[in-house]
């Protein structure tokens, strides 16, 4: 029996990365309430990934499917940076990250429901990102391009000129840690063969 995968996210970047690992999958964005209390950035992404995966897995039509929930945050000195509210907010975030190191955390959850039982495998990946020194002019030009506005921490690693170096998974910073997801897919396939 072939496994059916569902990506609980509308993110084009996650879709692209999952397509490298799984031939076909459905996309069913989660409607989970993402307002949660958390103790650390890692705790936050673990909770949100699980909430998203569970919300989709619990829908009646998804029984038996492997639902993948994921959430990425940018954290600077343990403070979580979400998507910028407006251009000023984007400027503030980029200015704060300029010339410094910050961390990107992605939580990934695989949820499978069989009858009343819901099994979850939730993990997190962390990557350290070192920014170049960014001038105010450069930051304003970048914001004017529109690219930072829909991204946590107000930047996309795929956009040039920002990142000096990273320590850890590159795809994690894009929003979907391919190496970790591959490991989880291998594990769940192994569990199904038992």
C-alpha positions as a Python dict, from the first residue, in 0.01 Angstrom:
ca = {
    (1, 'X'): (0, 0, 0),
    (2, 'X'): (148, 333, -97),
    (3, 'X'): (149, 610, 159),
    (4, 'X'): (-57, 919, 101),
    (5, 'X'): (109, 1242, 209),
    (6, 'X'): (-63, 1571, 282),
    (7, 'X'): (123, 1899, 325),
    (8, 'X'): (-69, 2116, 576),
    (9, 'X'): (74, 2435, 428),
    (10, 'X'): (15, 2665, 134),
    (11, 'X'): (380, 2777, 129),
    (12, 'X'): (524, 2755, -224),
    (13, 'X'): (871, 2703, -75),
    (14, 'X'): (761, 2405, 137),
    (15, 'X'): (576, 2258, -160),
    (16, 'X'): (890, 2278, -375),
    (17, 'X'): (1109, 2118, -108),
    (18, 'X'): (866, 1837, -26),
    (19, 'X'): (842, 1759, -399),
    (20, 'X'): (1214, 1669, -387),
    (21, 'X'): (1133, 1393, -136),
    (22, 'X'): (784, 1268, -220),
    (23, 'X'): (649, 1208, -569),
    (24, 'X'): (294, 1312, -504),
    (25, 'X'): (110, 1473, -218),
    (26, 'X'): (-200, 1678, -151),
    (27, 'X'): (-188, 2034, -24),
    (28, 'X'): (-444, 2112, 244),
    (29, 'X'): (-355, 2429, 435),
    (30, 'X'): (-418, 2414, 808),
    (31, 'X'): (-676, 2641, 970),
    (32, 'X'): (-535, 2588, 1320),
    (33, 'X'): (-538, 2879, 1564),
    (34, 'X'): (-170, 2969, 1594),
    (35, 'X'): (-206, 3172, 1910),
    (36, 'X'): (-14, 2966, 2167),
    (37, 'X'): (189, 3030, 2480),
    (38, 'X'): (548, 2909, 2453),
    (39, 'X'): (869, 2898, 2654),
    (40, 'X'): (1125, 2925, 2372),
    (41, 'X'): (1140, 2958, 1992),
    (42, 'X'): (1197, 2582, 1966),
    (43, 'X'): (895, 2510, 2187),
    (44, 'X'): (685, 2745, 1968),
    (45, 'X'): (768, 2574, 1637),
    (46, 'X'): (714, 2226, 1786),
    (47, 'X'): (369, 2331, 1910),
    (48, 'X'): (267, 2505, 1588),
    (49, 'X'): (384, 2224, 1361),
    (50, 'X'): (184, 1978, 1574),
    (51, 'X'): (-126, 2201, 1580),
    (52, 'X'): (-123, 2242, 1201),
    (53, 'X'): (-69, 1871, 1133),
    (54, 'X'): (-335, 1766, 1387),
    (55, 'X'): (-596, 2009, 1256),
    (56, 'X'): (-568, 1863, 905),
    (57, 'X'): (-523, 1500, 1019),
    (58, 'X'): (-842, 1514, 1227),
    (59, 'X'): (-1059, 1604, 927),
    (60, 'X'): (-1264, 1292, 840),
    (61, 'X'): (-1140, 1268, 481),
    (62, 'X'): (-776, 1249, 590),
    (63, 'X'): (-790, 930, 795),
    (64, 'X'): (-486, 712, 733),
    (65, 'X'): (-297, 982, 546),
    (66, 'X'): (38, 1113, 664),
    (67, 'X'): (-13, 1483, 730),
    (68, 'X'): (297, 1701, 748),
    (69, 'X'): (272, 2024, 946),
    (70, 'X'): (557, 2270, 962),
    (71, 'X'): (634, 2609, 1109),
    (72, 'X'): (943, 2828, 1089),
    (73, 'X'): (1046, 3118, 1309),
    (74, 'X'): (1344, 3348, 1319),
    (75, 'X'): (1478, 3409, 1670),
    (76, 'X'): (1719, 3679, 1780),
    (77, 'X'): (1844, 3647, 2138),
    (78, 'X'): (1548, 3412, 2208),
    (79, 'X'): (1299, 3674, 2082),
    (80, 'X'): (1076, 3539, 1807),
    (81, 'X'): (1050, 3747, 1491),
    (82, 'X'): (740, 3679, 1286),
    (83, 'X'): (642, 3829, 952),
    (84, 'X'): (676, 4209, 950),
    (85, 'X'): (356, 4406, 1012),
    (86, 'X'): (463, 4684, 776),
    (87, 'X'): (770, 4834, 610),
    (88, 'X'): (888, 5006, 929),
    (89, 'X'): (868, 4677, 1114),
    (90, 'X'): (1068, 4506, 836),
    (91, 'X'): (1331, 4780, 858),
    (92, 'X'): (1352, 4742, 1235),
    (93, 'X'): (1402, 4364, 1210),
    (94, 'X'): (1664, 4381, 936),
    (95, 'X'): (1851, 4657, 1120),
    (96, 'X'): (1849, 4443, 1436),
    (97, 'X'): (1983, 4135, 1253),
    (98, 'X'): (2245, 4330, 1055),
    (99, 'X'): (2601, 4211, 1125),
    (100, 'X'): (2483, 3963, 1390),
    (101, 'X'): (2401, 3598, 1437),
    (102, 'X'): (2047, 3472, 1479),
    (103, 'X'): (1878, 3132, 1475),
    (104, 'X'): (1610, 2984, 1254),
    (105, 'X'): (1393, 2709, 1401),
    (106, 'X'): (1157, 2489, 1201),
    (107, 'X'): (923, 2243, 1363),
    (108, 'X'): (800, 1947, 1159),
    (109, 'X'): (517, 1718, 1263),
    (110, 'X'): (396, 1400, 1095),
    (111, 'X'): (43, 1317, 1208),
    (112, 'X'): (-144, 999, 1116),
    (113, 'X'): (-495, 923, 1237),
    (114, 'X'): (-633, 573, 1238),
    (115, 'X'): (-978, 560, 1392),
    (116, 'X'): (-959, 720, 1736),
    (117, 'X'): (-583, 702, 1745),
    (118, 'X'): (-363, 990, 1642),
    (119, 'X'): (9, 930, 1626),
    (120, 'X'): (249, 1223, 1611),
    (121, 'X'): (619, 1252, 1539),
    (122, 'X'): (730, 1609, 1615),
    (123, 'X'): (1085, 1736, 1573),
    (124, 'X'): (1269, 2063, 1533),
    (125, 'X'): (1572, 2179, 1341),
    (126, 'X'): (1789, 2480, 1425),
    (127, 'X'): (2026, 2670, 1195),
    (128, 'X'): (2249, 2961, 1294),
    (129, 'X'): (2255, 3243, 1040),
    (130, 'X'): (2516, 3519, 1028),
    (131, 'X'): (2413, 3841, 854),
    (132, 'X'): (2632, 4081, 658),
    (133, 'X'): (2647, 4440, 779),
    (134, 'X'): (2354, 4594, 597),
    (135, 'X'): (2343, 4967, 523),
    (136, 'X'): (2017, 5158, 574),
    (137, 'X'): (2007, 5229, 199),
    (138, 'X'): (2045, 4860, 120),
    (139, 'X'): (1771, 4764, 368),
    (140, 'X'): (1529, 5024, 224),
    (141, 'X'): (1597, 4901, -130),
    (142, 'X'): (1536, 4543, -22),
    (143, 'X'): (1209, 4635, 149),
    (144, 'X'): (1102, 4827, -164),
    (145, 'X'): (1138, 4500, -361),
    (146, 'X'): (853, 4359, -149),
    (147, 'X'): (1039, 4036, -81),
    (148, 'X'): (1066, 4065, 301),
    (149, 'X'): (700, 4131, 365),
    (150, 'X'): (570, 3771, 373),
    (151, 'X'): (869, 3614, 548),
    (152, 'X'): (953, 3552, 912),
    (153, 'X'): (1236, 3782, 1020),
    (154, 'X'): (1169, 3998, 712),
    (155, 'X'): (1404, 3815, 480),
    (156, 'X'): (1439, 3519, 248),
    (157, 'X'): (1772, 3338, 251),
    (158, 'X'): (1734, 3285, -123),
    (159, 'X'): (1757, 3665, -169),
    (160, 'X'): (2120, 3769, -217),
    (161, 'X'): (2327, 4014, -18),
    (162, 'X'): (2206, 3934, 332),
    (163, 'X'): (2373, 3626, 466),
    (164, 'X'): (2744, 3594, 535),
    (165, 'X'): (2732, 3228, 639),
    (166, 'X'): (2511, 2966, 797),
    (167, 'X'): (2580, 2677, 1034),
    (168, 'X'): (2333, 2396, 982),
    (169, 'X'): (2065, 2313, 727),
    (170, 'X'): (2010, 2562, 442),
    (171, 'X'): (1663, 2428, 358),
    (172, 'X'): (1568, 2477, 723),
    (173, 'X'): (1615, 2851, 675),
    (174, 'X'): (1402, 2837, 359),
    (175, 'X'): (1131, 2689, 584),
    (176, 'X'): (1145, 2313, 542),
    (177, 'X'): (1448, 2112, 664),
    (178, 'X'): (1478, 1852, 388),
    (179, 'X'): (1731, 1632, 574),
    (180, 'X'): (1510, 1610, 884),
    (181, 'X'): (1193, 1546, 680),
    (182, 'X'): (1371, 1271, 484),
    (183, 'X'): (1465, 1105, 814),
    (184, 'X'): (1104, 1125, 935),
    (185, 'X'): (971, 982, 606),
    (186, 'X'): (1217, 692, 629),
    (187, 'X'): (1106, 626, 987),
    (188, 'X'): (733, 633, 911),
    (189, 'X'): (781, 404, 609),
    (190, 'X'): (976, 166, 831),
    (191, 'X'): (697, 172, 1091),
    (192, 'X'): (443, 87, 819),
    (193, 'X'): (645, -211, 705),
    (194, 'X'): (647, -363, 1054),
}
